[in-house]
Amino acid sequence: MFDQKQEQGFTLIEIIAVLILIGILGAVVFSRVTSTREVDLRVRAEQVKGHIRYAQMRAMNTTSATTGCNAPVGMAAAAGKYYMFVNCDTNSKVVLPGADSTS
């Protein structure tokens, strides 16, 4: 009859299956290696920049009611937290947009 040679190698289906498995393993490893810490820091930095811009806008749109007060609106920082105040009174804390009242 016919003399058939036994061909050696992989079928296309076997190669595709291996590539899919490598892709899945790569995605799992990448998701475990990537940290959300850097993303969290960037989000926090953007929030601080937004709060500073807000205080700046309020300061430019506010006139001082107190005599001798050069900054009717300002920002202060203490113990790793910051807050906005009005009328040169650092005790009159203003809650910034998107911040909780305890910050």
C-alpha positions in Angstrom: 0.0 0.0 0.0 1.0 3.6 0.6 4.3 4.2 2.4 3.4 7.0 4.9 6.1 8.7 6.8 5.5 9.6 10.4 5.8 13.4 10.5 7.1 14.9 13.7 6.1 18.3 15.0 3.2 20.1 16.6 -0.2 20.7 15.2 -1.5 24.2 14.8 -4.1 23.5 17.6 -1.3 22.5 20.0 0.7 25.7 19.3 -2.4 27.9 19.8 -3.3 26.2 23.1 0.3 26.7 24.4 0.2 30.4 23.3 -3.1 30.9 25.1 -1.8 29.3 28.3 1.4 31.5 28.1 -0.9 34.6 27.7 -3.0 33.7 30.7 0.0 33.0 32.9 1.6 36.2 31.8 -1.5 38.2 32.6 -1.7 36.6 36.1 1.9 37.3 36.8 1.7 40.9 35.5 -1.4 41.6 37.7 0.4 40.3 40.8 3.6 42.2 40.1 1.9 45.5 39.4 1.3 47.5 42.6 -1.5 49.9 43.2 0.7 51.9 45.5 2.1 54.1 42.8 -1.4 54.7 41.4 -2.7 55.6 44.9 0.2 58.1 45.3 -0.6 59.8 42.0 -4.3 60.0 42.8 -3.5 61.6 46.2 -1.1 64.1 44.5 -3.8 65.1 42.1 -6.2 65.6 44.9 -3.8 67.9 46.8 -3.2 69.9 43.6 -6.9 70.3 43.2 -7.3 71.5 46.7 -4.5 74.0 46.3 -6.2 75.3 43.1 -9.5 75.6 44.9 -7.9 77.6 47.7 -6.2 79.8 45.2 -9.5 80.4 43.4 -11.3 81.3 46.6 -8.5 83.6 47.6 -8.6 85.5 44.3 -12.4 85.8 44.5 -12.5 86.9 48.2 -11.8 90.3 49.7 -10.5 90.6 53.1 -13.0 91.7 55.7 -10.4 92.0 58.4 -8.1 94.9 58.5 -4.4 94.0 58.3 -5.2 90.5 56.8 -3.2 90.0 53.6 -4.6 86.5 53.0 -8.4 86.2 53.4 -8.1 82.5 52.4 -5.1 80.3 53.1 -3.9 76.8 53.6 -2.0 75.3 56.5 -0.5 71.9 57.2 0.2 70.0 60.4 0.9 66.4 61.3 0.7 65.2 57.7 -2.7 66.8 57.1 -3.6 70.1 55.5 -6.7 72.3 55.7 -8.0 75.6 54.3 -8.9 78.6 56.6 -10.6 81.9 56.0 -10.1 85.5 57.4 -6.6 84.8 58.6 -7.9 82.6 61.4 -6.2 79.3 61.2 -8.8 77.9 63.6 -11.6 78.4 61.2 -11.1 75.3 59.1 -13.0 74.9 55.8 -13.8 71.5 54.5 -12.2 71.1 51.1 -14.2 69.6 48.2 -14.0 65.8 48.2 -12.4 65.7 51.6 -14.0 64.4 54.8 -14.6 66.7 57.7 -12.0 65.2 59.9 -9.0 65.9 57.5 
